[in-house]
Amino acid sequence: MALHTSTDPLRIRRVTTLFPVFLGLRLVPTGLWFLAVPLPVLGSFASWGHRLSLVAAIAVTWAVDRWYRRRYGTVEPEKLSFGRNWSLLAGLLAVPAALAFGTRAFGLGPAVVFAVLALFASAIAFSLPRALARGPFAAVLFLVAAASGAALLVVVGRGPESFGSLGAAFSLATGALLVLAGAIEHRLLRRALGGRVEPAEPPGPQ
Amino acid sequence: MSGEVFEDLSGLDRLVHEPARLALLTALSVCRRADFMYLLRLTGLTRGNLSTHLAKLEAAGLVRIEKRFVGRRPNTLVSLTATGREAIDRHWRRLEELRRSSRAWTPPENETKGDEHG
């Protein structure tokens, strides 16, 4: 009994091609870690509290990845999509480095720092929900992300001379973006592959 | 011209054109491999139906099925063979040609008149 066999080729191609992108909950532990970084309860950045929370975030990400594999299966893309992951990682490393280097070595003002932050925020906002890149939703998400980043900068870094307040603003903005994007992607995945699957043994062709 | 369109339509490969198998082959054509669970989710078929369709496609040489264990769990990976890739590409091209020719198709004049009076 076929419940809802879909033969819409565009949907099938889109979901299959973008499947690794849709596994959004994998971003949430990292996002929560970024949100937690500025909390004073964790102590300074080099403290054990931060290290342990980072290890916990990585462990939860791994567990979420396993859950996705069991529940939704796996797809190996035609071309390994290194671009998104590497750009995200490079951005995560480059922004704090730029903040530290620019502020300490050249005394660059907050305008430059904000420009770097805004560029990174827009890169995240556009690259994560690629599935929506053709619709107005991506533009709205980008505006929300950019506005959140700007508001956080103004609120947290009021008189943003100190590196700490800028770092906190960056961390909060990045964390909020990751959690938001992860939740949206997961919702898209559920809408695309939300069909009920009956349990049976063995799970494979007879 | 009308005859050509309908002859082409009846000449479609039924093994590929069946909706569930068309969905499976289309999905496999845009990835390197996919596993059984993903195909189950994507198509909404039951396990039994999916197994049957995959077995037919494998027997026809259109897909390759590999079984392995991930940890202690069995995992079935499905990929297109070169023949399967060629078959699904050809099938979509043919459907596209049919779509174009059916748009250009007009009923013969005597049939139109017959419809009007009948």
Interface residues (C-beta under 8 A of the other chain):
Chain A: M1 A2 L3 H4 T5 S6 T7 P9 I12 R13 V15 T16 T17 F19 R69 R70 R71 Y72 G73 T74 V75 E76 P77 E78 L193 G195 V197 E198 A200 P202 P203 G204 P205 Q206
Chain B: P19 A20 L22 A23 T26 A27 S29 V30 C31 R32 R33 A34 D35 F36 M37 Y38 L39 L40 R41 L42 T43 G44 L45 T46 R47 G48 N49 L50 S51 L54 A55 E58 I65 K67 V70 R73 P74 N75 T76 W92
